[in-house]
């Protein structure tokens, strides 16, 4: 291993840097010899020669400082200097410093050489701890990966990777924590809520850990920074290196089937059956009965021969297209509204968003034609699997809109009789255009 390390360092050596370093050493060695000669000349009383050689020695040292040192500095990576590192004294560190303080008092008061030696060792332990912990945190890169599609309330596996770029040294006992900055905004949505531990990362290598994360609610989650934390080697101090991040993810609404969804789905299916009744009569195929099928499509003769229920599929049944509409209009805010009422409506609004997501996902599973619309967003009419995530992404961000012109938004849909419409709204029933009732199914947010 040592031979391979030396061979790699020899192959990756910076020839120009080593050339400048050797020249600097040679010139400074010459300056040292001239300075020693100057001291000898001064002792012999040869003042002029001593002054001249002193000036030559200083000139050589100055030439190295002006010309060679900047060249070497440009070739040196100084990233470790700009790392933001926070320090926290641990309980063990407090006990250790208290013992060091007692040693200081004992050594000063007694003048015992053995106590001074013990004190020096104790102080050296603090210095070594700082140097090693700094080395452990240096040249370590962080990568955080999440699945592309995430739903609220469903646990997902995130992958945290630490990459050690150090040429010689491994890293030990690192923990990755989320948002370690002290100025974290109250109530901020945090992605990584529990630390991830990495016991050992070899040099020029990486280590990965999987962690289960769950997002309790829909919306946009941002992680402004991560922290790489260590107590290595002695645990006297806890050092946290701040790693800035621009990670942002969109968490879709919950799509788990709930009791309200099971109550609404048969009603929607019945309305759709009425809406599309008579559109196609050409028999396409026969298939087994499912719980979502209407009993009027059961072929009783074929079912009797097969021994289980069989239903008829018609040629134009696959052409059914659904327009799902979510209206976030809630009306202007009332000056005398109390906080409990506002909170109660907020809960109903979240249930309505989840209901819209469940309905969209249901038609996606059926591979129906689907279009999703709000007052500011619209997808094209397409197979549901092509636009489902665009709809869910919009539902993840949508908020109650008291300033929206909700009347005009729904009035524009009254003349459209081509698609069956499922409308989720908070508008009063009396304000809904009568033309919409014949081709739409309404879910009122206040009743959810």
Number of C-alpha atoms within 10 A of each C-alpha: 6 7 8 9 12 11 12 12 13 11 10 9 11 11 11 12 17 12 11 17 17 12 14 21 12 12 17 19 15 16 22 17 14 21 20 16 17 24 18 13 17 16 11 10 10 13 14 12 15 22 16 12 21 21 16 17 24 16 13 19 18 14 15 19 13 10 12 16 14 12 15 16 11 10 11 10 8 10 9 12 9 7 15 12 17 16 11 12 14 14 12 13 17 13 12 15 17 12 13 18 13 12 18 16 12 15 18 12 9 10 11 11 11 10 17 17 12 15 20 14 13 17 14 12 15 16 11 14 19 19 12 16 25 18 17 24 23 19 16 23 14 17 11 16 12 14 10 8 13 19 22 21 18 14 14 18 14 18 16 20 20 22 19 23 19 17 14 10 15 17 26 20 16 24 18 24 19 20 24 19 15 7 7 12 9 6 6 11 15 17 22 22 12 13 15 21 17 19 11 13 22 17 16 15 14 16 14 16 14 14 15 11 17 17 20 14 18 24 22 16 17 18 18 18 18 23 24 24 26 24 22 21 17 16 16 22 23 18 22 26 21 20 21 14 15 8 14 13 16 20 24 27 28 25 22 15 13 12 7 11 16 10 10 13 15 15 12 19 15 12 19 21 13 11 18 16 11 9 13 14 12 12 12 12 10 15 12 13 18 10 7 9 16 14 12 9 14 19 16 15 11 15 15 11 10 11 9 11 18 21 21 19 18 16 14 15 17 12 12 16 22 23 21 24 21 22 24 25 21 19 15 10 11 8 6 6 9 9 9 9 10 13 11 11 17 14 14 18 21 21 17 23 26 25 25 27 24 21 20 26 20 16 18 18 11 12 15 20 22 26 23 27 18 22 17 11 11 15 16 13 16 17 17 24 18 16 19 20 16 15 24 28 19 20 23 23 14 18 15 16 16 13 12 17 13 20 14 10 16 20 15 11 15 17 11 12 14 12 20 23 27 22 21 21 23 23 19 9 11 7 10 15 15 11 14 21 12 13 19 23 19 16 19 17 22 14 8 14
